[in-house]
Amino acid sequence: MSEPILAAENVHKTYGSGHTLVKVLQGADLSVDKGHFLCVVGPSGSGKSTLLHILGGLDTPDSGRVLYRGEDISKMWGGRRDFVRNRVFGFVFQFYHLLPEFTALENVLMPELIRQRIFSWPGKRWEARRRAAELLDDFGVAQRAAHRPSELSGGEQQRVAIARALMGRPEILLCDEPTGNLDEKTGKEIIDALLDLNPGQTMVVVTHDAGLADLAHRRVALGAGKIRDVSR
């Protein structure tokens, strides 16, 4: 059997101090195969978002480890860890986190702008703009490219957020409740957009949406700080 592209091993995470300790993860184990769409389900407050942030290197476990292609992310030297976080992972958040002062196109461009050195950006600017425009077109919001987030609907903002996450061609897409703030119709459109990604895109999605979870290659449940497989 091939090695998983991403794995969590005996991950623990506690927040607070003294008498207000909250044990969110208590020995969570998870493996993600390359090219698979995995859903993590569980009640609110079960630690799904915490798990996703730890998987993507946005947070660190108190103990245990997260492996990307067999390499412990927490033990990577700073530059290597930043590279993995910025190049390997793409993030889609429930609340979009678009920058309000920038247009949809500029928001999609932002990850690539951050990755480039200041002297190399002019030579790559037009190719980056072309890709950003193509992504907006792929997700049906090309006509909204010049609009700021306040001028977009929730569904349009989430489409822009997915396009931004894909700008750097990430190996692994991590989605935190991508349909959580949307009505049923718009949520279904976002699900369709997710499933229309490039074939072989590895995705980990945490969700309350039963329809989205049913479409995954594999489904796991998070409860009492641990993960159990509930795939059909």
N, C-alpha and C positions, 0 to 999 in steps of 0.2 A: 504493500500500500504506500502511495506517495505521501510525503510530508505535507501537512496542511500549510497554506500560505500564511495563516494567522492563527495563533492559539493563546488561550489564557490558561494558566496552570495554578490551581489553588490560590486564587486571588482573594485577598482580604482588603476591605476598606471600611474605616470607621471615621465618623465625623463627630465634632463636639469634644467636650472635655469634662472631667469630673463626673457628676451625676447626670449629665445630659448627653452621654455617649449614645450614638446611633450606629449600630453595626449594620452597614448597608450590604456589604458582600462578605460572605463567610465561607470561603473555600470554593469559589466559583471556577468551574472548568468549562472551556469551550474550544472547539476547533472549527476552523472555516476552510473549506477546500477551495482551491482556485477555480474560478468560474461559476461558483455556486451563489445562489440567492438564499440567504439564511435570515429568518425572522425570529426575533426575541420578543415574547409576549409576557405579560404579567401585570398585576394590579398597580395602580399609581403608588409611588413611594417604594416600590420593590427594588429600585436601584438600576433600572434599565439604562437610564441616561448616564449614570455613573459608570456602568460597565462599558458603554460605548465610548465615553471620553477616555477611559483607561486603555481600551483597545487601540484608539487612535493616537495615543501619546499626549493627549491634552491634559491628562491627570496621571498620577502615579499610584500604584497600589501600596498599601502599608506592608504587605508581604505577598509572596507569590511572584509570578512573572508573566509577561506578555512577550510572545515570540513572533517575530516577523521573519519568515523563511528560516526558522531555527535560531535566530539571533535575538537575544534579550534586549528589548528596546530601552529599558531603564539603565542598562549597562553600556549603552553606546556613548561614545564621546560626543560632546555638545554639537559639533558640526554635523556629524553623522546622524544624530537623533533629529536635528532640525531638517536635514535633507529628507529623511524618511517621513517625517510628519508633513512636510510641505509637498513632497513629490509622490509618495506612495498612496497617501490617503486623500480622499475628497470628502468634505463634510456637508451634509444638508441638515439644517436645524428646523425645529418646529416653528420658531418665531422668525425665520428667514434671515435675520441679521444682515439685511442689505444696508449699505451706507446711504443715509437719506439725502445727502447733498449731491450724490452722483446719479447719473442716468443708469438705465438698465444695462446698456452696453458697457459703460464705464465700470459698473459693478462686476460684470462678467470678466472684464479685462484685469481687474485688480490683482488676482492671484499671480498672473503672469508678470505684471508690472513689479510686484514685490520680489519675485524670483530673480529678475534680471538685474545685472549691474547697471549703474547709471550710464556708463559709456556704451554698453551693448544694446540698450533699449532702442535708440533711434533706428538701428538696422533691422530690428525685429518687430517694430511697432506695427507695420502694415500687415504682416503675416498674422500677428496676434489679433488685430482688429478683424481680419477676414474670418478667423476661426471663431471669435466671439459672435460675430454676426451670423455665422452658419449655425452655431449652437442655439441662438435665439430663434432662428428660423426652424430648426429641428423641433423645438418645443412650442412652436405656434405663437410666438410673441415678437416676431421680427418687427411688426408694425408699432411696437411699443418701445423700441430701442432707445428713443430720445426722451422717454418719460422717466421721471423720478419715482421712487417707491410709493410716495404718497398719492401718486396719480394712477397706481396700479391696484387691481383687485387682489384679494388674498391668493387666488389661484395663479394669477399672473406673477405675483411676487415669488411664489414657490417654484414656478417654472424657471424664473430668472435665477433663483438660488441653486436649482439643480444644474443649470447651464454653467454657473460659476464654479460649482464643485467639479464639473467635468472639464473645465478649461485646461487643466494641466495633465489631462489623460491619466488620471490616477489608476493604480492597480486595484485599489479597494475603495468602494464607495460606502460611507457610513452615514446612515439616515436616522435621525431622531424624530419620531412621530411625524413623518412627512405629510400626513393627511389630517393631523390632529386638530388644526384650526379651520378646516374646510368643510363645507356642506357635502352631502353624499355625492351629488353629481360632480362637483369639482374634484372631490377626493378620488372618484373613479377615473377622471381624466388624468390626474397625477399618477395613479397606479399604472394606467396605460402608458404614460410617458416613461415611467421607470422600467416597464417591461420592454419598451422599444429601444432600450440602450443598446450599445454595441454588443453583439453576441460574445459571451464569455466574460462579461463584466462581473467581477466579484462584488457582492453587496451584502452588508449586514444592516438590517432594518429593525429598529425597535418600534413597536406599534400596539395600539389598542384595536386597530382595524382588522376585524376577522376576515373580511374579504381579501385584504392584502396578505395576511398571514397564510391564507389557504392557497395562495398562488406561489408560495416559496418552495424551493427544492427541499428545504428542511426547516422545521419549526421547533424551537426550544422554549421552555417556560422558566422564568426567574421567580423564585419565591423563597422566603426564609434565607436569603443570601446565597442560595445555590441554584444550579441550573440542572434541569432534567429534560430529556428529549421527549417531545410530544408529537413528533412527525407522524403524519397519517401513514 
